[in-house]
Amino acid sequence: MRGRKPTPRVLRILLGNPGRRPLGPDEPTPPVVPETQAAPDWLDDGAKVEWGRLAPMLVREGVLTEMDLDALTAYCVAWSTWKDATQQIRRFGMVIKTGGKTTKGPDGKETTTPGYPMQSPYISIANKAMAAMKGLMTEFGMTPSSRNRVARVELPPINPLDRFTKARTIDVVPVPALLILPPAKKGSTQ
């Protein structure tokens, strides 16, 4: 895909549709999940804590829908990975010493070469997790640059019984005049 990613419809509405382009009528509009949406069972404890912190905020802003649950799950897993890697960096340091190498010489005498310093492998793990988090934060409008353009809009409460209690609206589709046939005359074979 080339160029910028299209802005989701809900964010365009929250931003006030700055380009004044027509909103896509074909874009799916899945329902917002309830604020009490539980985290998937298979998440680790750290990811579940982050889910519990973040999901209610996204629901209150009307950004978290049924179709976004996997993206939030991926964000929480990346956050947990980043947190664990950061704790390991604090524990072992940014630079670690590799193990020395012991070799046996031709005379049978063992010699040990000292290890050398290298960057902790947890740094690359933390950086990759942070890059994944940043991408998903942008998708949800959670970065300062995307958040400062979003106006808070009060969303009406979602009642699951609305689909049964509200009157249905039927879209009337105009029929082209060419398809309307005159009534058949009596006695004709049409």
Backbone bond lengths (Angstrom), bond angles and torsions (degrees), N, CA, C in turn:
res aa  C-N    CA-C-N  psi(-1)  N-CA   C-N-CA  omega(-1)  CA-C   N-CA-C  phi
1 M - - - 1.439 - - 1.525 108.73 -
2 R 1.311 117.29 130.28 1.455 121.06 -178.59 1.513 110.48 -102.13
3 G 1.319 114.29 156.76 1.457 119.44 176.61 1.521 112.00 77.82
4 R 1.307 113.85 -170.71 1.449 119.69 -179.95 1.517 111.69 -70.39
5 K 1.324 113.91 149.95 1.461 118.33 173.98 1.521 107.80 -73.20
6 P 1.312 117.71 142.24 1.468 118.77 178.11 1.522 110.84 -65.91
7 T 1.315 115.08 143.22 1.463 120.87 177.71 1.520 108.50 -76.89
8 P 1.330 117.83 133.40 1.458 119.25 178.62 1.535 111.83 -59.72
9 R 1.303 114.94 150.52 1.462 121.74 -175.91 1.524 112.05 -56.54
10 V 1.333 117.08 -43.95 1.459 119.77 -177.11 1.530 110.70 -63.66
11 L 1.338 117.56 -37.40 1.460 119.51 177.59 1.523 110.99 -70.29
12 R 1.337 117.71 -35.96 1.465 119.87 176.62 1.521 110.93 -63.79
13 I 1.322 116.99 -38.81 1.466 120.49 177.70 1.518 110.08 -66.64
14 L 1.350 116.76 -44.22 1.461 120.02 179.39 1.524 112.09 -64.05
15 L 1.335 116.65 -32.79 1.462 121.12 178.44 1.522 112.37 -79.45
16 G 1.303 117.69 -6.78 1.462 120.78 -178.54 1.514 112.80 84.92
17 N 1.330 118.46 21.11 1.460 124.39 -179.72 1.525 110.58 48.47
18 P 1.354 117.01 66.94 1.457 119.97 -172.62 1.528 114.69 -60.83
19 G 1.313 119.72 -30.12 1.463 121.20 179.92 1.512 113.02 -82.46
20 R 1.309 117.67 -9.11 1.467 124.19 -179.01 1.527 112.52 57.39
21 R 1.332 115.93 23.98 1.460 119.17 175.44 1.518 108.35 -83.96
22 P 1.325 116.97 152.99 1.469 117.76 179.30 1.524 110.75 -62.63
23 L 1.309 114.92 141.26 1.463 120.14 177.47 1.523 108.29 -75.64
24 G 1.316 116.24 138.08 1.456 120.59 -177.92 1.522 111.87 -64.56
25 P 1.318 118.27 119.09 1.464 119.29 -179.66 1.524 112.65 -73.71
26 D 1.335 116.61 -18.99 1.460 119.73 -176.17 1.519 113.13 -89.36
27 E 1.340 116.83 -3.73 1.451 118.60 -178.75 1.525 109.26 -69.57
28 P 1.325 116.78 131.21 1.467 118.08 179.83 1.524 110.48 -64.86
29 T 1.303 116.44 142.34 1.460 121.62 177.28 1.527 108.19 -123.38
30 P 1.332 115.83 81.49 1.462 119.00 -179.46 1.529 110.44 -69.17
31 P 1.314 116.84 155.39 1.463 119.41 -179.43 1.527 111.72 -70.71
32 V 1.336 114.93 150.04 1.455 121.24 175.38 1.522 107.80 -70.63
33 V 1.318 115.91 139.64 1.469 120.00 -179.28 1.526 109.67 -76.29
34 P 1.310 118.49 158.04 1.466 119.97 177.24 1.528 110.70 -67.46
35 E 1.322 115.83 153.29 1.459 121.07 -178.11 1.527 111.93 -63.68
36 T 1.309 116.40 -21.11 1.464 121.17 -178.72 1.527 112.08 -94.55
37 Q 1.329 118.14 19.09 1.468 122.01 -179.21 1.526 109.26 -57.36
38 A 1.309 117.32 123.16 1.464 122.26 -177.73 1.522 110.41 -79.40
39 A 1.310 115.47 148.41 1.464 121.64 176.02 1.526 108.97 -71.57
40 P 1.335 117.64 152.98 1.468 119.28 175.86 1.529 110.64 -58.63
41 D 1.308 116.41 145.13 1.470 121.65 -176.50 1.526 112.97 -63.74
42 W 1.320 117.88 -30.07 1.455 120.64 -172.67 1.528 113.41 -80.71
43 L 1.333 118.18 -6.00 1.464 119.72 177.84 1.527 110.36 -67.26
44 D 1.338 116.42 148.83 1.457 118.71 175.30 1.529 109.40 -75.38
45 D 1.315 116.55 172.24 1.465 120.66 -173.03 1.528 112.18 -61.70
46 G 1.329 117.05 -41.15 1.466 119.92 -179.96 1.514 112.32 -63.40
47 A 1.321 116.95 -40.67 1.464 120.82 179.48 1.527 110.58 -68.47
48 K 1.326 117.43 -35.66 1.470 120.27 177.79 1.525 111.43 -66.22
49 V 1.324 116.48 -37.43 1.465 119.99 177.30 1.524 109.99 -63.63
50 E 1.328 116.71 -43.77 1.465 120.09 179.03 1.521 111.11 -65.54
51 W 1.313 117.55 -38.17 1.471 121.47 175.56 1.525 109.68 -58.74
52 G 1.341 115.96 -48.11 1.456 120.48 -179.28 1.519 112.88 -62.57
53 R 1.318 117.61 -28.71 1.460 121.51 178.40 1.520 111.65 -79.46
54 L 1.332 116.43 -40.91 1.457 121.19 -169.29 1.525 114.37 -92.21
55 A 1.312 118.27 -39.24 1.469 120.92 -174.93 1.526 113.20 -57.57
56 P 1.336 119.74 -45.58 1.473 117.92 179.09 1.528 113.12 -61.18
57 M 1.326 117.46 -35.72 1.471 119.96 178.45 1.523 110.91 -64.75
58 L 1.322 116.85 -44.60 1.462 120.49 -179.10 1.523 111.57 -67.19
59 V 1.327 117.19 -35.44 1.465 120.43 178.29 1.523 109.71 -67.55
60 R 1.336 117.34 -43.15 1.469 120.15 179.30 1.516 111.88 -60.63
61 E 1.333 117.16 -32.10 1.466 120.84 178.58 1.521 112.16 -84.24
62 G 1.325 117.86 -6.09 1.457 121.41 178.66 1.508 113.63 76.22
63 V 1.326 117.78 23.13 1.466 121.81 -176.39 1.522 112.07 -99.39
64 L 1.322 118.29 -28.12 1.461 121.37 -175.44 1.527 110.27 -90.74
65 T 1.332 115.51 112.15 1.454 121.04 179.05 1.524 109.20 -114.59
66 E 1.317 115.77 177.19 1.466 120.48 179.49 1.519 112.14 -58.18
67 M 1.326 117.01 -34.22 1.466 120.60 -177.74 1.527 112.48 -76.93
68 D 1.328 117.70 -12.82 1.460 121.67 -176.38 1.517 113.33 -97.89
69 L 1.313 117.91 -0.06 1.467 120.12 -175.39 1.525 111.94 -63.40
70 D 1.329 117.71 -38.32 1.469 119.72 179.18 1.526 111.36 -67.08
71 A 1.325 117.35 -36.99 1.464 120.19 177.90 1.523 110.48 -66.12
72 L 1.326 117.46 -40.29 1.467 120.01 177.14 1.526 110.08 -66.48
73 T 1.322 116.94 -38.15 1.460 120.35 177.09 1.526 110.31 -61.77
74 A 1.331 117.22 -44.89 1.473 121.02 178.21 1.520 110.62 -61.49
75 Y 1.337 117.12 -40.03 1.461 120.28 178.20 1.531 110.04 -62.13
76 C 1.324 117.10 -45.72 1.469 120.49 -178.15 1.525 111.71 -64.40
77 V 1.334 117.35 -37.74 1.469 120.42 176.78 1.533 109.89 -65.50
78 A 1.337 116.97 -43.49 1.469 120.48 178.25 1.526 110.35 -63.32
79 W 1.320 117.48 -39.63 1.461 121.06 179.39 1.525 110.32 -63.44
80 S 1.327 117.03 -43.45 1.456 120.77 179.94 1.531 110.88 -64.90
81 T 1.329 116.35 -40.73 1.466 120.56 177.44 1.520 110.48 -63.33
82 W 1.325 117.34 -44.09 1.466 122.50 178.76 1.529 110.35 -61.32
83 K 1.328 116.40 -43.97 1.469 120.56 -179.50 1.530 110.65 -63.05
84 D 1.339 116.81 -46.22 1.464 120.24 -179.86 1.528 111.36 -62.98
85 A 1.342 116.77 -43.49 1.463 120.01 179.88 1.528 110.93 -65.05
86 T 1.314 117.74 -38.15 1.462 121.30 178.64 1.523 110.63 -65.25
87 Q 1.328 117.48 -39.39 1.461 120.16 176.97 1.526 111.15 -64.11
88 Q 1.328 117.38 -37.50 1.467 120.30 178.21 1.531 111.11 -69.05
89 I 1.326 117.12 -34.77 1.467 120.03 176.62 1.527 109.35 -64.31
90 R 1.330 116.97 -41.95 1.466 119.88 177.83 1.529 110.90 -64.46
91 R 1.305 116.46 -34.24 1.465 120.54 -177.46 1.530 111.75 -74.18
92 F 1.348 116.82 -46.94 1.459 120.55 -174.08 1.525 113.79 -100.98
93 G 1.319 117.60 -15.69 1.461 120.52 -179.04 1.523 111.61 96.42
94 M 1.341 114.63 167.29 1.475 120.77 -178.89 1.533 111.31 -75.89
95 V 1.326 116.11 -27.86 1.464 121.19 -179.34 1.522 107.81 -120.92
96 I 1.323 115.40 132.22 1.461 120.02 178.00 1.516 108.84 -119.32
97 K 1.302 115.98 160.95 1.462 121.03 179.19 1.519 108.40 -102.95
98 T 1.310 115.11 128.60 1.459 118.78 178.03 1.517 109.20 -73.42
99 G 1.304 116.30 159.19 1.459 120.67 179.45 1.523 110.83 -68.97
100 G 1.296 115.69 144.43 1.461 120.02 177.06 1.520 110.52 -71.22
101 K 1.316 114.87 164.53 1.460 119.59 -177.72 1.527 108.50 -114.80
102 T 1.320 115.14 127.41 1.461 120.16 178.51 1.524 108.20 -103.78
103 T 1.321 114.86 125.32 1.472 120.31 179.45 1.521 109.49 -126.04
104 K 1.314 115.74 153.56 1.452 122.07 177.85 1.524 108.28 -102.53
105 G 1.302 115.90 124.34 1.454 120.63 -179.51 1.513 111.60 -79.82
106 P 1.355 117.31 174.14 1.478 121.17 -179.54 1.520 112.68 -64.02
107 D 1.342 115.42 -23.18 1.458 118.01 179.66 1.529 112.07 -87.58
108 G 1.364 116.71 2.06 1.464 120.67 178.50 1.516 113.00 89.04
109 K 1.325 115.88 -1.73 1.454 119.71 -178.62 1.536 109.64 -85.87
110 E 1.338 117.47 135.67 1.456 121.85 179.16 1.524 109.89 -86.73
111 T 1.325 114.76 135.85 1.467 120.05 175.34 1.527 108.11 -125.70
112 T 1.307 115.27 141.20 1.460 121.07 -179.36 1.512 108.95 -116.21
113 T 1.335 115.04 125.49 1.466 119.03 175.09 1.528 107.46 -93.26
114 P 1.309 116.34 138.14 1.475 117.40 -178.80 1.525 110.70 -69.32
115 G 1.328 114.69 153.27 1.457 119.65 177.14 1.528 110.40 -71.30
116 Y 1.281 116.52 167.38 1.464 120.69 179.32 1.533 108.85 -120.46
117 P 1.323 116.13 154.35 1.473 118.45 -179.21 1.531 110.91 -75.52
118 M 1.307 114.92 146.35 1.462 120.37 176.41 1.530 108.87 -147.72
119 Q 1.315 115.40 161.03 1.464 120.76 178.44 1.521 109.47 -66.86
120 S 1.308 115.87 140.50 1.458 120.91 179.17 1.531 109.85 -62.89
121 P 1.322 118.46 135.18 1.471 119.80 177.70 1.527 112.37 -65.80
122 Y 1.324 117.48 -18.27 1.460 120.16 178.40 1.534 111.88 -68.93
123 I 1.324 116.82 -22.12 1.469 119.46 178.82 1.524 110.35 -66.05
124 S 1.336 117.99 -44.58 1.464 119.22 179.19 1.529 111.20 -68.44
125 I 1.331 117.50 -34.02 1.463 120.31 176.49 1.521 109.95 -63.96
126 A 1.340 116.55 -45.44 1.466 120.70 179.43 1.530 110.84 -63.98
127 N 1.329 117.16 -41.37 1.471 120.24 -179.01 1.527 111.79 -65.23
128 K 1.335 117.68 -41.49 1.469 120.38 178.68 1.524 111.21 -65.88
129 A 1.329 116.62 -41.30 1.463 119.72 178.09 1.529 110.36 -65.05
130 M 1.334 117.05 -38.95 1.457 120.15 179.38 1.528 111.01 -66.78
131 A 1.322 118.24 -36.93 1.464 120.90 177.40 1.533 110.68 -64.65
132 A 1.335 116.66 -40.74 1.470 120.08 177.12 1.528 110.14 -64.79
133 M 1.331 116.77 -41.15 1.468 120.69 178.70 1.524 110.65 -62.35
134 K 1.327 116.47 -43.73 1.466 120.21 -177.87 1.527 111.08 -62.09
135 G 1.332 116.91 -42.62 1.457 120.15 178.92 1.522 111.86 -62.40
136 L 1.324 116.73 -42.06 1.459 120.13 -179.74 1.531 111.51 -73.52
137 M 1.330 117.08 -32.11 1.468 119.63 176.51 1.525 110.50 -63.90
138 T 1.312 116.49 -38.26 1.456 120.33 178.30 1.518 110.66 -65.84
139 E 1.324 117.01 -39.71 1.458 120.42 178.91 1.523 112.12 -61.63
140 F 1.334 116.52 -35.70 1.460 120.41 -179.52 1.528 112.78 -89.78
141 G 1.333 118.49 -0.82 1.459 120.56 -178.55 1.518 112.11 72.58
142 M 1.335 117.61 35.51 1.463 120.97 -176.48 1.515 113.56 -103.04
143 T 1.322 118.89 4.90 1.456 120.25 176.78 1.522 108.77 -94.08
144 P 1.327 117.84 156.07 1.465 119.20 -179.56 1.529 113.28 -57.97
145 S 1.318 117.65 -37.62 1.463 119.06 -178.18 1.524 112.34 -68.82
146 S 1.314 117.73 -31.95 1.469 118.67 178.47 1.524 110.99 -87.92
147 R 1.319 117.18 -28.36 1.457 120.49 -177.64 1.530 112.49 -74.62
148 N 1.324 118.16 -33.66 1.461 118.59 -174.98 1.524 112.43 -71.10
149 R 1.305 118.98 -11.29 1.460 121.44 177.53 1.527 112.55 -99.25
150 V 1.312 117.04 -5.05 1.459 120.18 -176.44 1.521 109.58 -95.04
151 A 1.319 115.98 124.67 1.459 121.24 175.87 1.522 108.76 -89.54
152 R 1.313 115.53 140.11 1.465 119.10 -179.94 1.520 109.10 -73.88
153 V 1.309 115.48 128.29 1.460 121.96 179.09 1.515 107.51 -121.84
154 E 1.308 115.91 129.58 1.459 119.94 176.77 1.525 108.86 -75.02
155 L 1.287 116.99 121.36 1.455 121.85 179.12 1.517 109.25 -92.10
156 P 1.314 117.81 141.43 1.463 118.98 178.19 1.524 109.58 -67.15
157 P 1.336 116.39 147.27 1.464 118.05 179.09 1.524 110.45 -63.46
158 I 1.314 114.85 145.21 1.457 120.57 -178.45 1.524 108.56 -92.77
159 N 1.308 115.81 124.26 1.453 121.48 177.80 1.525 106.96 -112.86
160 P 1.326 117.92 118.38 1.462 119.01 -177.24 1.527 113.59 -64.13
161 L 1.328 117.78 -17.23 1.463 120.31 -179.78 1.525 112.53 -86.05
162 D 1.339 118.14 -5.98 1.461 121.29 -178.32 1.521 112.50 -55.98
163 R 1.308 117.13 -36.71 1.464 118.20 -177.24 1.528 112.12 -67.25
164 F 1.329 116.82 -19.02 1.463 120.04 178.03 1.529 112.68 -96.95
165 T 1.330 116.86 -29.62 1.459 119.95 -172.83 1.521 113.72 -96.95
166 K 1.309 118.65 -24.03 1.461 120.28 -179.01 1.514 110.49 -84.08
167 A 1.324 114.77 147.70 1.467 119.77 -179.75 1.517 109.48 -68.04
168 R 1.305 115.61 143.49 1.455 120.64 177.49 1.513 109.48 -78.35
169 T 1.309 114.93 143.83 1.458 119.28 172.64 1.511 107.09 -107.93
170 I 1.294 115.45 134.69 1.453 120.56 -178.78 1.526 107.19 -109.09
171 D 1.315 115.45 124.21 1.453 120.08 177.41 1.518 108.99 -76.56
172 V 1.318 115.95 125.58 1.461 121.17 178.13 1.516 107.07 -92.45
173 V 1.290 115.77 120.92 1.453 121.60 -179.55 1.523 107.93 -100.40
174 P 1.349 117.80 123.35 1.464 117.74 179.28 1.530 110.74 -67.14
175 V 1.299 115.52 137.87 1.463 121.38 -179.66 1.521 107.54 -97.59
176 P 1.324 117.86 128.82 1.466 119.37 178.14 1.530 111.29 -59.07
177 A 1.308 115.27 145.08 1.465 120.95 -176.19 1.522 112.25 -62.65
178 L 1.305 117.90 -26.67 1.460 120.36 -177.69 1.526 111.95 -69.20
179 L 1.315 116.85 -24.42 1.456 119.51 -177.65 1.519 112.84 -86.18
180 I 1.328 117.67 -11.89 1.451 120.41 -179.20 1.515 107.52 -86.23
181 L 1.313 115.65 116.51 1.461 121.05 -179.30 1.521 109.12 -95.47
182 P 1.331 116.95 142.57 1.456 119.01 176.58 1.526 109.31 -67.25
183 P 1.323 117.09 153.49 1.459 118.26 179.37 1.514 110.95 -61.55
184 A 1.293 114.80 144.72 1.472 119.65 -178.96 1.523 110.65 -68.45
185 K 1.316 116.89 142.27 1.471 121.18 178.54 1.516 109.05 -79.07
186 K 1.310 114.20 148.45 1.458 118.47 179.05 1.506 109.42 -66.00
187 G 1.271 115.14 135.14 1.453 120.49 176.98 1.518 112.33 89.36
188 S 1.318 118.98 -6.34 1.477 118.91 179.09 1.524 108.72 -87.24
189 T 1.296 116.67 162.55 1.462 120.57 -175.62 1.512 112.63 -95.42
190 Q 1.301 117.23 6.11 1.467 118.72 -179.32 1.460 112.00 -70.16
